[in-house]
């Protein structure tokens, strides 16, 4: 299983590096041809992404879940953590970026947000299943292999959540920098 974790880590590392490969091209495109309207849309998309990612990938909740399931002995204090709630409008908005981003960036964002949404759901569903096992400690002892499987899946999912979040930021950074180069001079002129 350690070999599988290592291979999964290498895969996620390669995924994040591949997402960064177009940054120079995207930065040039964003800085050279972005209109004020597009720049405003990029910033709106970025702000909404920050809000969605902050709610979906809550590090405190993830740490609480992982901390609990990594204990070898059960306790009576199960952390009560539920799947984060994010507005449907915001999730639809970030899952379908507009023409203000390049086609490649839109496709990468759509793919990464889809994977992120699935991973978040799987993470909290696994934890709910684990909590059911922990309610009946005799059942858990008889099914230690299943609890161990859930424990390993949760660790992999937590890594994936962090990676997807980072990849999304890496995709958005050049577009946001381009938008800021368009908007900052305009804001200075208004003062």
C-alpha positions as CSV (number, residue, x, y, z in Angstrom):
1,X,0.0,0.0,0.0
2,X,2.9,2.3,0.7
3,X,3.9,1.8,-3.0
4,X,0.4,2.9,-4.0
5,X,0.6,6.0,-1.9
6,X,3.9,6.9,-3.4
7,X,2.7,6.4,-6.9
8,X,-0.4,8.5,-6.2
9,X,1.7,11.2,-4.8
10,X,3.9,11.2,-7.9
11,X,0.8,11.3,-10.1
12,X,-0.5,14.3,-8.2
13,X,2.8,16.1,-8.4
14,X,3.0,15.5,-12.2
15,X,-0.6,16.8,-12.5
16,X,0.3,20.0,-10.6
17,X,3.4,20.5,-12.7
18,X,1.6,20.0,-15.9
19,X,-1.0,22.6,-15.0
20,X,1.8,25.1,-14.5
21,X,3.4,24.6,-17.9
22,X,1.3,27.2,-19.7
23,X,1.8,30.0,-17.2
24,X,4.2,32.1,-19.3
25,X,1.9,31.9,-22.4
26,X,-1.2,32.6,-20.3
27,X,0.5,35.5,-18.6
28,X,1.5,37.1,-21.9
29,X,-2.0,36.6,-23.3
30,X,-3.7,38.0,-20.2
31,X,-1.5,41.0,-20.1
32,X,-1.6,41.9,-23.8
33,X,-5.2,41.6,-24.9
34,X,-7.5,41.8,-21.9
35,X,-10.3,44.4,-21.9
36,X,-11.5,46.2,-18.8
37,X,-14.7,44.2,-18.9
38,X,-12.8,40.9,-19.1
39,X,-10.5,42.0,-16.4
40,X,-13.5,42.7,-14.1
41,X,-15.0,39.3,-15.0
42,X,-11.6,37.5,-14.2
43,X,-11.5,39.3,-10.8
44,X,-15.2,38.3,-10.1
45,X,-14.4,34.7,-11.0
46,X,-11.3,34.7,-8.8
47,X,-13.2,36.2,-5.8
48,X,-15.9,33.6,-6.2
49,X,-13.3,30.8,-6.5
50,X,-11.6,32.0,-3.3
51,X,-15.0,31.8,-1.5
52,X,-15.9,28.4,-2.8
53,X,-12.4,26.9,-2.1
54,X,-12.4,28.3,1.4
55,X,-15.7,26.7,2.2
56,X,-15.1,23.4,0.3
57,X,-11.5,22.7,1.4
58,X,-11.8,23.6,5.1
59,X,-8.4,22.6,6.5
60,X,-9.7,22.6,10.1
61,X,-12.4,20.1,9.3
62,X,-10.1,18.0,7.2
63,X,-7.5,17.9,10.0
64,X,-10.2,17.0,12.6
65,X,-11.3,14.1,10.4
66,X,-7.8,12.8,9.7
67,X,-6.7,13.3,13.3
68,X,-9.7,11.2,14.5
69,X,-9.4,8.4,12.0
70,X,-5.6,8.1,12.4
71,X,-6.1,7.1,16.1
72,X,-5.7,3.4,16.6
73,X,-8.0,3.4,19.6
74,X,-11.5,4.7,19.3
75,X,-12.8,7.4,21.6
76,X,-16.3,8.4,22.5
77,X,-15.7,11.9,21.0
78,X,-16.4,11.7,17.3
79,X,-15.8,15.0,15.7
80,X,-19.0,16.1,14.1
81,X,-18.1,17.4,10.7
82,X,-20.5,17.7,7.9
83,X,-20.0,18.3,4.2
84,X,-19.5,22.1,3.6
85,X,-22.4,24.0,2.1
86,X,-21.7,26.2,-0.9
87,X,-24.3,28.1,-2.9
88,X,-25.3,26.3,-6.1
89,X,-25.0,29.6,-8.0
90,X,-21.3,29.9,-6.9
91,X,-20.5,26.3,-7.7
92,X,-22.1,26.6,-11.1
93,X,-20.3,29.9,-11.8
94,X,-16.8,28.5,-11.0
95,X,-17.5,25.2,-12.7
96,X,-18.3,26.9,-16.0
97,X,-15.9,29.9,-16.5
98,X,-16.6,32.3,-19.3
99,X,-14.8,33.6,-22.4
100,X,-12.8,36.0,-20.3
101,X,-10.3,33.1,-19.7
102,X,-8.5,31.2,-22.4
103,X,-10.0,28.0,-23.8
104,X,-7.2,25.9,-22.1
105,X,-7.7,27.6,-18.8
106,X,-11.5,27.1,-18.9
107,X,-11.1,23.4,-19.7
108,X,-8.5,22.9,-16.9
109,X,-10.7,24.8,-14.4
110,X,-13.8,22.8,-15.4
111,X,-11.9,19.5,-15.0
112,X,-10.2,20.4,-11.7
113,X,-13.4,21.8,-10.1
114,X,-15.3,18.7,-11.2
115,X,-12.6,16.5,-9.6
116,X,-12.6,18.7,-6.5
117,X,-16.4,18.5,-6.1
118,X,-16.3,14.7,-6.4
119,X,-13.4,14.4,-4.0
120,X,-15.1,16.6,-1.4
121,X,-18.2,14.5,-1.5
122,X,-16.2,11.3,-1.3
123,X,-14.2,12.6,1.7
124,X,-17.3,13.4,3.7
125,X,-19.2,10.3,2.7
126,X,-16.2,8.1,3.7
127,X,-16.1,9.9,7.1
128,X,-19.9,9.3,7.6
129,X,-19.3,5.6,6.9
130,X,-16.4,5.6,9.3
131,X,-18.5,7.2,12.0
132,X,-21.1,4.4,11.5
133,X,-18.4,1.8,12.1
134,X,-17.3,3.7,15.2
135,X,-20.7,3.7,16.8
136,X,-20.5,-0.1,17.1
137,X,-17.0,-0.8,18.3
138,X,-17.5,-4.6,18.2
139,X,-18.4,-4.2,14.5
140,X,-15.3,-2.1,13.9
141,X,-13.1,-4.8,15.5
142,X,-14.6,-7.4,13.2
143,X,-14.1,-5.1,10.2
144,X,-10.8,-3.5,10.9
145,X,-9.8,-4.0,7.3
146,X,-12.7,-1.9,6.1
147,X,-11.9,0.9,8.6
148,X,-8.2,0.8,7.6
149,X,-9.3,1.1,3.9
150,X,-11.4,4.1,4.8
151,X,-8.5,5.6,6.7
152,X,-6.2,5.3,3.7
153,X,-8.8,6.6,1.3
154,X,-9.3,9.7,3.5
155,X,-5.6,10.4,3.5
156,X,-5.5,10.2,-0.3
157,X,-8.6,12.3,-0.7
158,X,-7.2,15.0,1.6
159,X,-4.0,15.1,-0.5
160,X,-6.1,15.3,-3.7
161,X,-8.2,18.2,-2.3
162,X,-5.1,20.1,-1.5
163,X,-3.6,19.4,-4.9
164,X,-6.8,20.4,-6.8
165,X,-7.0,23.7,-4.8
166,X,-3.4,24.5,-5.7
167,X,-3.8,23.6,-9.4
168,X,-6.8,25.9,-9.5
169,X,-4.8,28.8,-8.0
170,X,-1.9,28.0,-10.4
171,X,-4.3,28.3,-13.4
172,X,-5.9,31.5,-12.2
173,X,-2.7,33.4,-11.1
174,X,-1.6,34.5,-14.6
175,X,-5.1,35.7,-15.5
176,X,-5.5,37.6,-12.3
177,X,-2.1,39.2,-12.7
178,X,-3.1,40.2,-16.3
179,X,-6.4,41.6,-15.0
180,X,-4.7,43.6,-12.3
181,X,-2.3,45.2,-14.9
182,X,-5.5,46.3,-16.7
183,X,-7.4,47.5,-13.7
184,X,-4.8,49.1,-11.4
185,X,-4.0,52.0,-13.8
186,X,-7.7,52.7,-14.2
187,X,-8.2,52.7,-10.4
188,X,-5.3,55.1,-10.1
189,X,-6.8,57.4,-12.7
190,X,-10.1,57.6,-10.7
191,X,-8.3,58.9,-7.7
